[in-house]
Amino acid sequence: MNAPFKTPADPLDAPLWDLSDLYASREDARIETDLEQARALVSELNALEGRLVEARDRPAELGERLDRAIALYEQASDLLGGLGAYAFLAASTNRNDAGAQGFEGTVREKITAIATPTVWVTLEINQLDEAAVEAALKAHPAAARWSPWLRRVRAMKPHELSQELETFLAERGPITAQWPRLFDETLAAMKVKAGKDELTLAEALNRLSDPKEARRKAAAEGLNDALGARSQTMALVINTVAADKALEDKWRGFKRPADSRHLANEVDGDAVDAMAEAVAAAYPRLSHRYYALKARAMGKAKLDQWDRNAPIETTAPRAFDWGQGKAMVLESFSDLGGDFAARAEGFFDKPWIDGKARPGKQSGAYAHPVTADRHPYVFLNWMGERRDVLTLAHELGHGVHQTLAAGQGSLLADTPLTLAETASIFAEGLTFDRLLKTAPKAEQRGLLAGRIEDGLNTVVRQIAFHRFETRFHDERAAGEVPVERIGELWLEEMGGSLGPAVTLNEGYEHWWSYVSHFVHSPFYVYAYAFGDLLVAALMETRAKDPAGFTPLYRDLLAGGGSKGYVEALAPFGLNPRDPAFWTIGTKRLEGLIDQFEALA
């Protein structure tokens, strides 16, 4: 891409999505129609209760019944999943609208009421012994397509409760979901005072990348005040979420707080611990070394915490309008070959992206798959900066992955987190390579610094988050953790990861309180580091044979969750059980730091 370097007149000129492919509005008559259809499917499914166990000694009959039961389960899930997605998507762009928030809560309750009577399905499947299931799939080959889903269901068998307790937990779900809702609404309503400006959370976080230190400092100090004023509320939220999780974990027999996430990810907890320890051991060679180099490059003895993502150069970095960002990302996807760019372009051609930052819209970014029989939607807050281009690439990587895996059906398209971040981080890497290639030489050092910082944020920072989260949950087991102690844990883990060249200024102890994953998805964060290190190994493989890599990579994504990550990586000749596998990524990041030091 050879577009001129310019600052767009309005970098916020990004699109809004149109959710009418799902429903026209909250009053759409199709909502009640779909709820009724879901009730009918659940009723048909529940007529099979008891009939799986009844046929355990008749393989062909059991196979037919398994196939029918799981197909009905998926069909009902698709209807309810589409409605739930609509309510969430609409609410996430307008957290200040009480009507949207109330609708989301009501929909969640209705979905739960319809879906809860199906808890018997997985429980009854797990009453069957392994030999009976294998014989049934062999005798009725059409049912064999569900094998990967059955593998995941069977893995949960040791942690299942009685049908009465499983029903209670399912019915209780919409109530416990009010804590994440309180978290989201609190942050969406928050205003950050930065000098003369009043900013949303997304705008304040974005200003931490401003070339002018005074503006970065003002935004950071505004965040200190705004987050500090809400830290007691957020401490109550995170303590309650952790206590609720610990109670369920105790009943299910999970020994450690992260074990349920490891099971869902189909990854061994010891492997995650080894990865986290390997990254922590590399802190001095990665983050500590880089931030010392960056401080020197910026002419400072030490960086303040608001300098962590600051541009190296004091001149305004290249800004991108929406059209430039779109072109950059699509050309990057084209480099991969195949139909990757065409699939990504579909998100732009149709109103499937909500990029415009605005009051009431929650911060962050995501790609929502909706269901396999529909299309995904992409959400981000576009500010026209380099990182926004990479975020767009990241979320479109998810979106393309979701469209490729859709052929598996919703139950099998669902990808464990160990692989879910692969396509997104890979797309981000491709886009950065193009950004660096097309930048003038004067900007290359700054871009390289940005790429290193993105790597540190994805690997080092997420592992520091994971270690903080682990320590918090361990302490929560002994009782409620005071907000002051949460801040201490945060400063200890962040300080250890950033190193002696970064000052954690007063007020930074509150910054744990805006990290949504701690509330929405406990122990999610290690997946980012897992994905980044995995992608580094894939990129090394691609460099050796780009043409041969593309079809293997496409098959990996199209497989969705049908294979575990070890099996999925075997065609590339990669073995993630080998400790050396994880060093590929840390060495790649070290190499970038070497390049930065040479340029400096």
Legacy VTK file of the C-alpha trace (Angstrom):
# vtk DataFile Version 3.0
C-alpha trace
ASCII
DATASET POLYDATA
POINTS 600 float
0.000 0.000 0.000
1.514 3.329 -1.040
-1.080 5.718 0.362
0.282 9.146 1.327
1.167 9.661 4.966
-1.374 12.081 6.317
-3.478 12.827 9.333
-7.113 12.228 8.414
-9.595 15.003 9.004
-11.708 12.671 11.100
-9.978 9.446 12.149
-13.155 8.467 13.993
-15.088 8.155 10.727
-15.664 4.448 11.207
-18.807 2.439 10.442
-21.722 1.369 12.600
-23.104 -2.116 12.258
-26.632 -3.074 11.308
-28.059 -5.896 13.440
-31.210 -6.310 11.364
-29.848 -9.581 9.962
-30.654 -10.845 13.447
-33.688 -8.761 14.460
-35.096 -5.413 13.373
-35.493 -4.100 16.929
-36.302 -5.160 20.474
-39.954 -5.222 19.410
-39.405 -7.511 16.395
-42.154 -10.169 16.316
-39.563 -12.726 15.208
-38.115 -12.698 18.725
-41.201 -14.360 20.199
-41.486 -16.645 17.164
-37.932 -17.866 17.655
-38.464 -18.345 21.380
-41.509 -20.474 20.626
-39.611 -22.503 18.041
-36.795 -23.061 20.539
-39.336 -24.242 23.119
-40.732 -26.696 20.574
-37.258 -28.060 19.765
-36.470 -28.443 23.459
-39.767 -30.245 23.980
-38.924 -32.641 21.142
-35.445 -33.139 22.568
-36.733 -33.785 26.081
-38.944 -36.569 24.775
-35.683 -38.498 24.329
-34.717 -38.215 28.005
-33.925 -41.676 29.374
-33.929 -43.247 25.930
-30.157 -43.033 25.456
-29.411 -45.127 28.538
-32.291 -47.403 27.603
-30.564 -48.219 24.289
-27.050 -48.660 25.716
-26.958 -52.350 24.675
-28.315 -51.697 21.158
-25.516 -49.835 19.319
-27.363 -48.919 16.119
-30.379 -47.623 18.011
-28.195 -45.741 20.495
-26.231 -44.168 17.644
-29.416 -43.002 15.943
-30.775 -41.538 19.174
-27.479 -39.808 19.969
-27.435 -38.258 16.506
-31.017 -37.051 16.844
-30.583 -35.702 20.378
-27.383 -33.776 19.636
-28.810 -32.357 16.389
-31.875 -31.045 18.242
-29.636 -29.678 20.978
-27.617 -27.755 18.383
-30.709 -26.443 16.575
-32.190 -25.089 19.810
-28.795 -23.620 20.760
-28.624 -21.821 17.406
-31.990 -20.147 17.878
-31.279 -19.109 21.458
-27.695 -18.170 20.640
-28.798 -15.792 17.891
-31.209 -14.024 20.218
-28.638 -13.825 23.009
-26.067 -12.435 20.585
-28.484 -9.757 19.377
-29.221 -8.615 22.934
-25.518 -8.504 23.844
-24.372 -6.785 20.644
-27.029 -4.097 20.938
-26.283 -3.506 24.618
-22.492 -3.324 24.187
-22.756 -0.259 21.938
-25.067 1.558 24.353
-24.274 0.746 27.975
-25.920 4.012 29.049
-29.309 2.921 27.692
-31.321 1.331 30.496
-33.727 -0.157 27.949
-30.938 -1.993 26.108
-29.436 -3.277 29.365
-32.806 -4.413 30.673
-33.593 -6.163 27.394
-30.283 -8.026 27.553
-31.021 -9.181 31.103
-34.575 -10.242 30.251
-33.445 -12.150 27.163
-30.801 -13.948 29.209
-33.487 -15.031 31.698
-35.815 -16.274 28.947
-33.024 -18.203 27.239
-32.083 -19.816 30.546
-35.676 -20.827 31.251
-35.928 -22.563 27.860
-32.474 -24.154 27.832
-32.221 -25.342 31.437
-34.468 -28.407 30.974
-31.863 -29.775 28.532
-29.189 -30.264 31.216
-30.040 -33.978 31.137
-28.422 -34.365 27.699
-24.773 -34.236 28.710
-25.505 -35.951 32.031
-27.156 -38.915 30.314
-24.429 -39.147 27.696
-21.946 -39.475 30.545
-23.951 -42.298 32.102
-22.955 -44.359 29.053
-19.648 -46.170 29.238
-16.955 -45.519 26.641
-17.433 -48.866 24.914
-21.173 -48.248 24.405
-20.539 -44.824 22.853
-17.826 -46.152 20.527
-20.018 -49.028 19.414
-22.950 -46.681 18.765
-20.860 -44.334 16.590
-19.558 -47.301 14.629
-23.004 -48.794 14.147
-24.557 -45.470 13.098
-21.792 -43.642 11.157
-23.829 -40.414 10.801
-23.419 -39.881 14.561
-19.633 -40.073 14.315
-19.494 -36.411 13.260
-20.248 -35.496 16.874
-17.136 -37.293 18.179
-15.148 -34.105 18.997
-18.088 -32.633 20.911
-18.611 -35.921 22.737
-14.919 -35.904 23.649
-15.388 -32.562 25.402
-18.578 -33.712 27.112
-16.834 -36.868 28.355
-13.941 -34.802 29.734
-16.382 -33.013 32.038
-17.764 -36.270 33.480
-15.686 -36.263 36.707
-16.908 -32.752 37.503
-20.620 -33.105 36.832
-23.186 -32.746 39.594
-26.655 -34.164 40.011
-29.355 -33.102 37.589
-31.003 -31.042 40.331
-27.795 -29.142 41.073
-26.958 -28.648 37.405
-30.459 -27.250 36.903
-30.032 -24.924 39.875
-26.709 -23.605 38.553
-28.155 -23.055 35.080
-31.177 -21.180 36.432
-28.925 -19.092 38.661
-26.724 -18.020 35.736
-28.648 -14.851 34.752
-28.513 -13.657 38.361
-24.753 -14.070 38.749
-24.353 -12.391 35.330
-25.496 -9.148 36.924
-22.012 -8.678 38.420
-20.315 -8.454 34.995
-23.187 -6.209 33.938
-22.500 -3.874 36.875
-18.817 -3.873 35.873
-19.613 -2.955 32.254
-22.150 -0.265 33.079
-19.854 1.322 35.672
-16.983 1.649 33.200
-19.214 2.758 30.322
-20.627 5.599 32.441
-17.200 6.641 33.736
-15.797 9.994 32.628
-12.081 10.635 32.815
-10.925 14.207 33.430
-7.730 14.854 31.448
-6.771 18.518 31.567
-9.665 20.418 30.011
-11.045 17.284 28.325
-13.591 14.791 29.588
-12.902 11.376 28.068
-14.474 7.946 27.932
-12.383 5.009 29.157
-11.495 4.042 25.567
-10.436 7.614 24.739
-8.345 7.916 27.901
-6.551 4.623 27.270
-5.906 5.708 23.696
-4.373 8.978 24.882
-1.659 6.999 26.692
-0.139 6.617 23.212
-0.120 10.379 22.555
3.247 11.800 21.407
2.981 14.604 23.987
3.965 13.548 27.491
1.776 16.179 29.145
-1.316 14.723 27.480
-0.330 11.157 28.400
0.304 12.173 32.013
-3.021 14.025 32.245
-4.891 10.996 30.890
-3.077 8.644 33.294
-3.757 10.870 36.284
-7.387 11.180 35.214
-7.599 7.390 35.046
-6.001 7.142 38.499
-8.770 9.339 39.916
-11.654 7.815 37.967
-10.669 4.202 38.634
-9.730 4.963 42.234
-13.183 6.441 42.868
-14.743 3.181 41.688
-12.217 0.721 43.090
-14.372 -0.260 46.103
-17.240 -1.174 43.788
-14.947 -3.093 41.460
-13.335 -4.889 44.419
-16.808 -6.024 45.510
-17.507 -7.228 41.967
-14.281 -9.200 41.552
-14.478 -10.645 45.084
-18.041 -11.812 44.475
-17.243 -13.312 41.074
-14.252 -15.159 42.570
-16.241 -16.427 45.564
-19.039 -17.657 43.318
-16.514 -19.412 41.100
-14.772 -20.998 44.105
-18.074 -22.355 45.403
-18.918 -24.003 42.092
-15.338 -25.279 41.717
-15.572 -26.892 45.170
-18.762 -28.733 44.302
-17.352 -29.831 40.941
-14.105 -31.038 42.447
-11.699 -28.655 40.721
-8.608 -28.336 42.893
-7.265 -25.029 41.557
-9.159 -21.920 40.402
-7.830 -22.162 36.817
-8.557 -25.887 36.395
-12.033 -25.436 34.898
-10.608 -23.079 32.272
-7.817 -25.554 31.468
-10.413 -28.298 30.981
-12.476 -26.100 28.664
-9.311 -25.262 26.728
-8.341 -28.939 26.526
-4.911 -28.102 27.860
-2.972 -29.533 30.768
-2.618 -27.117 33.688
1.022 -28.115 34.151
1.721 -27.011 30.560
0.184 -23.595 31.240
2.207 -23.289 34.439
5.370 -24.182 32.520
4.580 -21.562 29.876
3.917 -18.904 32.530
7.140 -19.758 34.337
9.115 -19.676 31.089
7.758 -16.220 30.239
8.375 -14.908 33.770
11.936 -16.232 33.601
12.365 -14.280 30.344
11.190 -10.951 31.845
14.799 -9.656 32.206
15.652 -10.521 28.580
12.383 -9.140 27.205
10.490 -6.388 29.020
13.176 -5.298 31.482
15.743 -4.953 28.713
13.391 -3.281 26.244
12.016 -0.652 28.638
15.566 0.284 29.667
16.394 0.756 25.975
13.222 2.755 25.447
13.962 5.036 28.405
17.386 5.739 26.927
15.871 6.407 23.491
13.424 8.881 25.047
16.194 10.596 27.015
14.828 9.554 30.399
16.474 7.787 33.339
13.244 5.809 33.878
9.888 5.610 32.169
6.760 6.659 33.969
3.990 4.109 33.605
2.216 6.374 31.118
5.288 6.164 28.851
4.979 2.390 28.441
3.128 2.606 25.116
4.241 6.118 24.176
5.638 6.621 20.683
9.433 6.870 20.585
9.296 9.876 18.274
7.789 13.140 19.529
6.399 14.020 16.117
2.858 12.858 15.462
2.912 9.274 14.205
1.137 8.268 11.051
-2.614 8.317 11.471
-5.054 6.267 9.413
-8.533 7.061 8.273
-10.925 4.144 8.035
-10.328 3.603 4.318
-6.559 3.440 4.802
-6.891 0.993 7.684
-9.237 -1.182 5.657
-6.872 -1.244 2.662
-3.871 -2.069 4.831
-5.615 -4.987 6.514
-7.072 -6.444 3.308
-3.729 -6.299 1.522
-2.140 -8.037 4.500
-4.732 -10.796 4.373
-4.036 -11.141 0.638
-0.401 -11.941 1.443
-1.604 -15.188 2.986
-3.232 -16.337 -0.229
-6.396 -18.352 -0.552
-9.719 -16.686 0.161
-8.681 -14.949 3.384
-8.919 -11.405 1.982
-12.254 -12.108 0.275
-13.739 -13.350 3.533
-12.413 -10.312 5.407
-13.733 -7.950 2.744
-17.235 -9.289 3.330
-17.240 -7.617 6.749
-16.656 -4.219 5.095
-19.040 -4.748 2.185
-21.830 -5.580 4.607
-22.562 -3.683 7.844
-20.911 -6.245 10.108
-18.443 -3.910 11.863
-19.098 -1.344 14.583
-15.941 0.743 14.721
-17.055 4.220 15.764
-16.092 5.180 19.336
-18.835 7.074 21.125
-20.229 7.754 24.630
-21.972 4.750 26.156
-20.134 2.241 23.982
-18.061 -0.145 26.066
-14.305 -0.087 25.611
-12.222 -2.796 23.972
-12.744 -4.954 20.925
-14.151 -8.369 20.069
-15.445 -10.552 17.254
-18.728 -12.295 18.080
-19.397 -15.502 16.115
-23.169 -15.398 16.847
-23.944 -18.959 15.611
-22.578 -21.080 12.782
-25.732 -20.597 10.692
-25.351 -16.814 10.825
-22.386 -14.470 10.347
-20.031 -12.896 12.909
-19.892 -9.230 13.918
-16.754 -7.207 14.735
-16.630 -4.548 17.474
-13.828 -2.021 18.104
-13.237 1.605 19.042
-11.456 3.217 16.065
-9.203 6.168 16.888
-7.158 6.209 13.678
-3.884 5.025 15.196
-1.471 2.256 14.265
-2.717 0.090 17.103
-6.258 0.448 15.794
-5.155 -0.930 12.424
-3.653 -3.920 14.220
-6.780 -4.309 16.374
-8.899 -4.308 13.215
-6.647 -7.023 11.769
-6.843 -8.975 15.028
-10.637 -8.977 15.224
-11.033 -9.693 11.497
-8.676 -12.629 12.010
-11.221 -13.940 14.507
-14.048 -13.152 12.098
-12.442 -15.009 9.183
-11.672 -17.934 11.490
-15.312 -18.006 12.551
-16.577 -18.013 8.954
-14.159 -20.807 8.014
-15.166 -22.958 10.990
-18.898 -22.344 10.495
-19.185 -25.422 8.289
-18.595 -27.540 11.370
-21.877 -26.378 12.936
-22.099 -24.413 16.167
-21.155 -27.217 18.548
-17.991 -28.142 16.649
-17.066 -24.653 15.387
-16.551 -23.492 18.958
-12.763 -23.339 19.328
-10.883 -23.789 22.620
-8.964 -20.680 23.671
-5.695 -22.492 23.005
-6.467 -22.129 19.281
-9.012 -19.292 19.315
-6.365 -16.557 19.403
-4.283 -18.108 16.603
-5.946 -16.507 13.568
-6.271 -13.115 15.262
-2.647 -12.838 16.342
-1.459 -14.239 13.000
-3.452 -11.582 11.122
-2.023 -8.913 13.398
1.509 -10.107 12.609
0.905 -10.042 8.855
-0.476 -6.514 9.094
2.466 -5.280 11.110
4.882 -6.712 8.534
3.110 -4.645 5.875
3.070 -1.524 8.057
6.807 -1.821 8.565
7.447 -2.537 4.887
5.500 0.512 3.692
6.775 2.986 6.297
9.508 5.515 5.485
12.849 4.730 7.084
12.450 7.559 9.596
9.387 5.819 11.049
10.716 2.282 11.130
12.257 2.502 14.593
8.984 3.771 16.019
7.036 1.017 14.278
9.470 -1.615 15.493
9.060 -0.258 19.025
5.297 -0.511 18.639
5.554 -4.107 17.466
7.768 -5.041 20.396
5.351 -3.361 22.781
2.427 -5.244 21.258
4.379 -8.482 21.770
5.190 -7.562 25.361
1.546 -6.633 25.970
0.372 -9.951 24.538
2.942 -12.243 26.144
4.557 -10.595 29.180
1.638 -8.434 30.292
-0.964 -11.201 29.904
1.179 -13.624 31.886
1.554 -10.938 34.562
-2.254 -10.623 34.499
-2.506 -14.414 34.866
-0.123 -14.444 37.828
-2.026 -11.571 39.479
-5.328 -13.355 38.905
-3.963 -16.625 40.289
-2.681 -14.942 43.459
-5.925 -13.023 43.924
-8.080 -16.163 43.660
-5.751 -18.061 46.000
-6.068 -15.323 48.627
-9.821 -15.026 48.062
-10.147 -18.643 49.212
-9.315 -17.435 52.751
-11.837 -14.588 52.695
-12.651 -11.318 50.978
-9.547 -9.545 49.678
-9.524 -5.823 50.621
-9.143 -3.327 47.804
-5.767 -2.234 49.227
-4.454 -5.796 49.048
-5.725 -6.212 45.476
-3.749 -3.099 44.588
-0.634 -4.510 46.276
-0.883 -7.777 44.315
-1.344 -5.784 41.126
1.692 -3.587 41.742
3.870 -6.575 42.640
3.046 -8.510 39.470
3.077 -5.495 37.164
6.312 -4.228 38.697
7.945 -7.635 38.305
6.931 -7.838 34.665
7.852 -4.275 33.669
11.158 -4.156 35.523
13.267 -1.453 37.181
13.197 0.923 34.212
9.456 1.676 34.696
8.050 3.692 37.596
4.598 2.605 38.724
3.284 6.016 39.679
0.906 6.631 42.557
-2.633 5.688 41.549
-1.584 2.814 39.280
-2.671 0.388 42.017
-6.266 0.879 40.803
-5.692 -0.112 37.183
-6.601 -3.774 37.621
-10.200 -2.579 37.859
-10.730 -1.972 34.139
-9.510 -5.411 32.933
-12.787 -6.997 31.877
-11.490 -10.560 31.567
-10.998 -10.798 35.332
-14.775 -10.437 35.715
-16.225 -11.810 32.477
-13.882 -14.750 31.855
-11.635 -15.664 34.784
-8.316 -17.164 33.653
-8.896 -16.283 30.011
-5.836 -14.060 29.763
-3.147 -16.733 29.452
-4.697 -17.696 26.106
-3.283 -14.502 24.570
0.273 -15.460 25.515
-0.397 -19.053 24.477
-1.702 -17.846 21.109
1.140 -15.386 20.519
3.849 -17.965 21.220
2.007 -20.533 19.096
1.699 -18.043 16.216
5.418 -17.269 16.421
6.091 -20.955 15.745
3.591 -20.949 12.859
5.191 -17.841 11.328
8.616 -19.494 11.447
7.068 -22.474 9.648
5.434 -20.238 7.035
8.734 -18.472 6.318
10.213 -21.775 5.171
7.409 -22.583 2.681
4.699 -19.899 2.289
2.814 -21.703 -0.498
2.742 -25.013 1.342
1.746 -23.345 4.579
-1.514 -21.714 3.399
-3.636 -24.861 2.787
-2.497 -26.369 6.101
-3.333 -23.143 7.902
-6.741 -22.930 6.246
-7.496 -26.501 7.333
-6.423 -25.634 10.881
-8.917 -22.751 11.053
-11.708 -24.580 9.232
-11.428 -27.395 11.761
-12.813 -25.164 14.522
-12.828 -27.153 17.742
-12.870 -30.554 16.066
-9.255 -31.214 17.091
-7.225 -30.497 20.198
-4.314 -28.122 19.778
-1.662 -30.879 19.824
-3.400 -32.802 17.038
-4.155 -29.603 15.087
-0.490 -28.540 15.035
0.912 -31.936 14.047
0.635 -31.292 10.255
3.025 -28.350 10.702
5.589 -30.531 12.414
5.111 -28.641 15.689
4.879 -30.244 19.113
3.614 -27.872 21.836
4.353 -30.524 24.474
8.049 -29.952 23.855
9.299 -27.173 26.197
11.491 -25.891 23.345
8.307 -25.044 21.421
7.632 -22.062 23.710
11.125 -20.638 23.316
10.518 -20.046 19.588
8.233 -17.142 20.462
10.376 -15.608 23.191
13.461 -15.808 20.948
11.518 -14.154 18.116
10.635 -11.282 20.447
14.247 -11.079 21.645
15.308 -10.781 18.003
13.036 -7.759 17.537
14.573 -6.141 20.613
18.033 -6.800 19.131
16.920 -4.964 15.962
15.593 -2.070 18.023
18.863 -1.784 19.943
20.802 -1.759 16.674
18.603 1.025 15.257
18.905 3.011 18.479
LINES 1 601
600 0 1 2 3 4 5 6 7 8 9 10 11 12 13 14 15 16 17 18 19 20 21 22 23 24 25 26 27 28 29 30 31 32 33 34 35 36 37 38 39 40 41 42 43 44 45 46 47 48 49 50 51 52 53 54 55 56 57 58 59 60 61 62 63 64 65 66 67 68 69 70 71 72 73 74 75 76 77 78 79 80 81 82 83 84 85 86 87 88 89 90 91 92 93 94 95 96 97 98 99 100 101 102 103 104 105 106 107 108 109 110 111 112 113 114 115 116 117 118 119 120 121 122 123 124 125 126 127 128 129 130 131 132 133 134 135 136 137 138 139 140 141 142 143 144 145 146 147 148 149 150 151 152 153 154 155 156 157 158 159 160 161 162 163 164 165 166 167 168 169 170 171 172 173 174 175 176 177 178 179 180 181 182 183 184 185 186 187 188 189 190 191 192 193 194 195 196 197 198 199 200 201 202 203 204 205 206 207 208 209 210 211 212 213 214 215 216 217 218 219 220 221 222 223 224 225 226 227 228 229 230 231 232 233 234 235 236 237 238 239 240 241 242 243 244 245 246 247 248 249 250 251 252 253 254 255 256 257 258 259 260 261 262 263 264 265 266 267 268 269 270 271 272 273 274 275 276 277 278 279 280 281 282 283 284 285 286 287 288 289 290 291 292 293 294 295 296 297 298 299 300 301 302 303 304 305 306 307 308 309 310 311 312 313 314 315 316 317 318 319 320 321 322 323 324 325 326 327 328 329 330 331 332 333 334 335 336 337 338 339 340 341 342 343 344 345 346 347 348 349 350 351 352 353 354 355 356 357 358 359 360 361 362 363 364 365 366 367 368 369 370 371 372 373 374 375 376 377 378 379 380 381 382 383 384 385 386 387 388 389 390 391 392 393 394 395 396 397 398 399 400 401 402 403 404 405 406 407 408 409 410 411 412 413 414 415 416 417 418 419 420 421 422 423 424 425 426 427 428 429 430 431 432 433 434 435 436 437 438 439 440 441 442 443 444 445 446 447 448 449 450 451 452 453 454 455 456 457 458 459 460 461 462 463 464 465 466 467 468 469 470 471 472 473 474 475 476 477 478 479 480 481 482 483 484 485 486 487 488 489 490 491 492 493 494 495 496 497 498 499 500 501 502 503 504 505 506 507 508 509 510 511 512 513 514 515 516 517 518 519 520 521 522 523 524 525 526 527 528 529 530 531 532 533 534 535 536 537 538 539 540 541 542 543 544 545 546 547 548 549 550 551 552 553 554 555 556 557 558 559 560 561 562 563 564 565 566 567 568 569 570 571 572 573 574 575 576 577 578 579 580 581 582 583 584 585 586 587 588 589 590 591 592 593 594 595 596 597 598 599
